[in-house]
Amino acid sequence: MLVAAAVCPHPPLIVPGLAGEASPELEPLRLACVAAVRSLAAARPDTLITVGGADATRSYAGDAAGGLAPWGGDVRVGSGPPVLPLSLTIGRWLLDLAGAGVPAAHQAVASDASSGECARLGRALAARGERVALLVMGDGSARLTVKSPGYLHPAAAGYDRALVRALGGADAGALAALDPAEAEELWVAGRAAFQVLAGAAGDRRMTGEALYDEAPYGVGYLVASWSQA
């Protein structure tokens, strides 16, 4: 049963070693992520799982390793071969940064998974313990400005505002209703992970709080914390 969740973005630049001179301007984002991750401990979960988008749906052991060499940084988390995708690598890095320990598992969800597939996966994750906490990794739209990776799209700002309302208000219904095709058009990397969260929450009443909502590089970075109502 889901008792808590933290939602964080997964840009490689959140790691100081990759951000270079831009590191100080991302410190508020790092602090918000650490606060969200640490809030999971307050729920006293018996199972902690990270969730993030990837090329395919796959589960990894909690001690699985990840690396940021493809993004230009000699940064590793965990020991062994770096097998985690970017979203889960940053999730594991945030857990280490917050001192939250090793999760029970890392769950990748295919970025093009249907809403129904995401909901079923979320329900399965929520059933893995009596008190389950999820660290959900996902970015908002990457089409918010002319300097965004996907250039400016007129619908992107409104979409991200709706995401902030849903994540900050713990509105699982609104997340479940996200249109995969629209999310793909707006380059919303977190859509599938957000819908896994919605499936895990189901009809449980949760309380949400938005901790961060900025787009420093034209990509929506959203941080939120969910707890039992």
N, C-alpha and C positions, 0 to 999 in steps of 0.2 A: 504494500500500500504506500502510495506516495505521501510523504509528510513534509518534504521541503525540496526546493529547487533553486539553483542559481543559474542565471543566463549571462554569458560573457561572449564577446567577439573573439576572433582568432587571427588578427593580423600578425604576421611575423615581426613587424616593427614594435610590437608591445614588449619584446625582449630587448633590454637595453643594449646588449652586444650587437644587435642588428640595426638599431635606430640611429646610432652615431650621435651627431650633434642634435638630432631631433628628440633624443631621449627625454629631456626635461619636459617638453610639451605633452608627452604622453604619460607623465607621472600621475595626473588625476585619473586617467583611465586605469592604470595599474592599481592604484589605491582602491578604486571602486570595485574592481574585480576581486581583489583580496578581501574586501569587506563582504562581498556577496558569497565568496567561497567559505569564508569563516562562519557565515551565518548558518551554513549547513550543519556545522557541529552543534549549534544550539538546539537543533531538532533531535539530537541523539539518535541518528540513524543506525540501523544494524547493517545496512547495505548502501554503499555509495558507488554510483556508476556515472562515468562521463559519456556524453552523447555528442556526436558531431557528424557533419556531412562528409561524404567521401565518394569515390567512384563506384563503390559497391557496398552493400550491406554486409557487415561482418563483425563478429565479436572477438575481442582480444583480451588476454589475461590482464589482470590488474598490474602486474610488473612488466608489461610489454614496454619496449623502449621506442623513442622517437628522436628524430634529428632534424635540424634546420639547414643542413648543407645545401639543399636545392635552392634555398633562399639567401645564400651567401653568408651563412654564419656557422662557425664551428661550435654549435650548441647541441648538447645531447641531454636527454632526460631518460633515466632508467639505464640499465645495463643490457648488453646483448645487441643484436642487430636492430637498427632503427626501422621498425615495421609500421609504426602508427602514421596515419595520414596527418596532414597539417592541423586540422581542427582538434584532433585528439592529442597531438603533440603539445600544442599550446595549452590544452586543458590540463595535461599532466604537469607542464611547467608551472601553471598557476597553482595547482595543488601543492607542489613543492614550495613555491614562493610563500603560500599562505600557511605552510606547515600543517596541511590537512591530511597527510599520510597517503598511502597507496590505496586506490579504490578497489572494489571487488572486481570490476571489469571496465573495459573501454568498449563502447558500442558505436560502430560506424553505421550510418544509414545512407543509402544511395541518394545522391542529391536529386535524382529524377524519380525517386520513389513516389508512388501515388499517395494521396491523402489517406486512403484506406489502409495501405501497407504501413504507413507511419503510425496510424492509430493502433493497429494490431501490435506493432512492435512496442509502442508505449505501454499498452496494457500488459504485455508479457514482462516488461522490465519492472513495472510496478508490482507485479506478483512475485518478484524474486525475494521478497523479505517482508516482515511485518512493518518495518519502518524503513522505507526506501527514500534516498535522497539522490537527485540527479544534478550533475553539472552539465548544463546544456550549452554547447558552443555554436554560435551562429552570428554572422554579420547581417546587417540590413542591406539596403540597396546600394549598389556601386555605380549609380547613375544620377547622383544628386547635384553635380555641378559640371561645368564644361571641362574641368580638370580631372573628373572622375575616371576610373579605369574604363567605364562603359559610356563615357560622355553623358551629357545632360538629357534626362528624359522628363517631360513635363509631369508625369504621374508619380515620379519617384518620391518627392517630398511628402505628398499626401499619404502615400503608402507607408512611409516610415513613421509618420505621425500616428497612423492607425496601429502600427506595430508597437510603438511606445505605449499607447493606451492599453493594448491587449496584454503586453508583458508587464507593465506597471500595475495593471489592475487584475492580474491573475485571471484573465478572461480566456479560459480554455476553449470556449465555444467560438470565439473570434479567431483564435489560432487554427482551430480545426477547419474553419471555413475558408482559409487562405487558398487562392487559386494557384496551382502549380505552374500553369502556363503564364499567368501574370508575373509570378515571382521570377520565372526564368527570363522573361522579357526585361525585367527591372534589375536583373543580376542580384537577386537576394539569395546569398549563399546559405543563409540559415533556415530557409523555409522548411525543409524536411525535418531538421532537428527540432524546430519549434512545434511542428505537428506531432512529433514523437512525444514531446512534453504534454501537449494537449491530450493525447491518448492516455498517457500515464495518469494525468489528473482526472480524466473522466468527468463525472458529475460531482466530484468532491469540492466543497467550498474551500477556497484558498485565499489568502491575503497576499497581495503583491505590492512591491515598492520599486519604482524606477530609481536607480542610483546614478546613472550616467546616460546622456543622450547627446552625442556630438558627432560631427562628420569632419574630422581634421584633414582628411585627404580625399574628401568627396565620397567617402563610404560611411554608411550609417553604423556607428558603434554604439550598441545598446547594452546596458548592464541592468539586471533586475534580480530581485530576491523574492521567492515565494515561500510561504509557510502556511501551516494549518490555520484556518479561520478560527 
